[in-house]
């Protein structure tokens, strides 16, 4: 929804214009339309967190302000061109408005309803330990090419002692080729059966598989590391559990709220029309 907030925020500037402008600090004007310092700071605050530090310097702030000015000019031109009156545009604005209002209202009625204690998190862990059991995982690299002939040639070069990582970077058609064929850690069930069987049959780090055919091409796999199955500790999954319980509490609070307020409304559903009957 973030892009919608940004777009709808442009429309909302008319509301902020109703404030006492004589008391506001104006950082720029486009014709008769001012951009106040408060509005400017609000625009910066709405940016993603990673972007905000980039606007600490005066030069960067001015460049950002100039972008806002460009945006306002385009909006003024759009209004003059009648874009605001177009039916498709009005519908999209209504959809954005619904999203903004719902987001604000949900935040209002659910605030404080998702608090999770340490005891609750620990109890969930103790009662659902099977969720936090990590199966055996292996880290592998692979080189994948389109033809069996290419795969055979690369296999020979590996047997002669050429570097797997460099060959992967040079010849692999997989996106992982740029990282030397590194696929990270995988578990059973996460990759195709042919690839899985070959990869998990490798025993020692550095061992290289035979050529494996899949729908993506012909693979040569090298085992990097093997992690045995183990039970994750509470400390390792604590944050994950808390987030999960928070979401559950929010969902329960919303369901309870809707159950209560629905009694105030008469709801009629046309079952026949829903089923496609004329």
N, C-alpha and C positions, 0 to 999 in steps of 0.2 A: 503493500500500500504506500510505501514511502514516495514513489513518483507522483501518486495522486495528491499527497499532502503538498508537495512542491507546487503542482499545477493549481490546486485549489487555493493555495496560499496567495497566488497572484490575484485571484478574484476577490479575495478577502481584504485586499488593501483599501478598497472603497470604504469598508467599515472603519478601518483605522484612521481614515481621513476625517472622520467625524470628531476626532479628539480635538482639543484646543491647540491649534497649530501655533498660536502665538506663544504658548508655553513650551512647545517642543523644539528640540534642536534639529535643524534641517541640515543634512549632509549634502543634498543635491536637489536640484529642481529640473523637471522636464516641462518647459512651458510653465503652466500654473500648477503642475502636479509636483508636490514635494516628496522626498524620501527622508524620513526622520531618522535620527540616530537610533531610536528605539527599534524602528522597523529594520534598519540595517543590521543591528546586533541580533535581532530575532532571525533574520535570514542566515547569519553565520551560525547561530545556535542550532538551526535545523539541519545543518550539514552533517555528514557522517563524522564520527569522532576522529578517524585517522586524518581527515582533511583540515580540521580546525587549526592544528598547530602551524599549518602552512600559511595561515593568514595573520600571524602575529606581527609581521613586518609592515610598516606603513605602505610600502610600495605594493605589496601583495593585497592589502586592504583596498587600495585605490583601484587596482586591476579588477578586484571582485566587484567593487562599486560600479565600475564602468560596464561590467557584464550585466548588472542589475538595471542600469540605465538602458542598455541595448534591449533588454527584455521588456522594459516598460514601453519603450518606443514601438517595439513590435506589437505589443498588446494594444496600444493606442491606434496603430495602423489597422490592426485586425478589427477593432471596433468600427473604425471609419468604413472598412470594406464590408461590414455587415456580417462578419463571421459569427458574432455572438447571437445573431438571430437565426442562424441555420439550425434546422431541427436536429440533425445528427450531433451538432456541437452541444445543444441544450441537453440532449439525452445523456451525453458523456459527463457534462457538468453535474447533472442530477445524480448520476452514479457515483461520481467523486464525492459529492456532498454527503450521500448516504454513508459512504465508507468512513469519512472523517467524523461524522456525527456518531456512528456506531462505535468507532474506536474510542472516542472520548467518553461515551456513555458507559461502555463496558469497563473502561478504566475506572470510572466513577463508582460503579456498583460493585466492582470486584476488588477494589483496593482494601488490603488488609485481610482478604479472605483466603490468601494462599500461603499463610505463614506455616512453616514446617519446623518442628523442633528436632534437636539432635536425637532425642529418644525415638521419635517417630521414624526418622531415617534409619536408625540402627535396628529397630524392630522390623522394618520392611526388609532390610538386608538379611536378618536372621530367618525370616519366614520365606524368603525367595532366593535362597543361595544358588539355586540351579540357574537362575538368570545370569549369574556372574561367574559361571564356570567357563573358562576359556579353553576351547579345544586345541589340539595340536596345531601349530601354525609354522609355516616355513617362509623364509624370504628367498626369492628366486630372481634370477635374471633370465631373459630369453632373447633370442634373435629369431625373427620371423621374416621369411621371404616368400615370394610368390610361387616359385617352382622347385621341384624336387632336385633338379640339377644344381640350382644355386645353393640349396641346403647342403647337398653332398660336398660341394666345393668348399663351403665355409667349414664343414665338419673336418675336412682334411687339413685345413689351415689351422684349426684349433688343435688338432692332434700333432701338428708340427710345432706347436708352442706359441702361436700368435695370440695376442691379447683379446680376450672375450669382449671386454668393454669397448675397445676401439672398433672391433668388427661390428658390434651392435650399433654403435654410433654411425658407422659408415654404411651398413647394408640393411639394417632392420627397417621394415615398413611400418612397424608399430610406433605409436606416439612415444612409447617408453624408450625408443632408440636414442633420443637426445640425452637420456640419463644413463646410457650404457645398458639399456634393456632392463633396468631395475623395476620390478613390479611391487616391491615392498613385501609385506607379510600377507599371505593368503591362508585361508582355511578351506577344508573340504566343503564343497557345495557352492563355493564362490566363483569357480571357473568351470569350463567345460570338462566333461568326463575324461576325454582323451588327454587333455593337458594335465588335469588333476592326477590321473593315474601315473603318468610319467614323472611329474614333479615330486609326488609323495613317495615314489619308489627310490628316489635318490637318498643315499644314506649319509654321506660325509660332505661337509662343505668343500666346494671346488669340483665335486663330481658333476659330469656332463651327461645329459641324456642322449639317447638315440634320436633320430629325426622323428618328430611327431606331427601328423597331419591333422589339421582342424579346418573348420570353415573359413578361418582367417588366413590360412596358408600353411607353410611348413616351418615348424619350430625346432629350435635347439635350446634346451633349458639347462641352466647351471644352478645348483644349490648353493646358497650363500650362508644360511643359518637355519637352525631348527629349534623351535621352542616347544618343550613338552606341554601337555595339558596341565592346567593348574587352576586352583580356586583364587579368584581375585579377592584381595582384602577389602574390608569396609573403607579404609582410607583411600584406596584406588578408585572406588566407585561412589564415594560419598556425594560429590557434586551432582553426578548423574541421577542419583536417587532423589536428591532434594528437588531437582528440576522436574522430575517425573511426578513426584508427589504434589508439587505446586500446580502443575497442569491439571492433575486429577481434582484437586480442591477447587480450582477455578471452574472446571467443568461442572462439578457438583453444585457449586454456588449458583452458577448460571441456570442449571436445570431447576433448582429450587425456586429461583426468582421467577422464571417463566411459568412454572407450575402455579405460583401464587397469582401473578398478574393476569394469566390467561382467563381466570374466572371472571374478570371484568369485561371480557369481550365476547360477543356472540359470533361464533365461527361456523360458517356453513361451507361445506365442500360439495361440489357438483361431481359426484362419483361417475355418473354416466358420461359427462363430458371428458373427465379425466381418462376414462377407459376408451375414448374415441368414438362413442356412440353419437349419432346425430340427434 
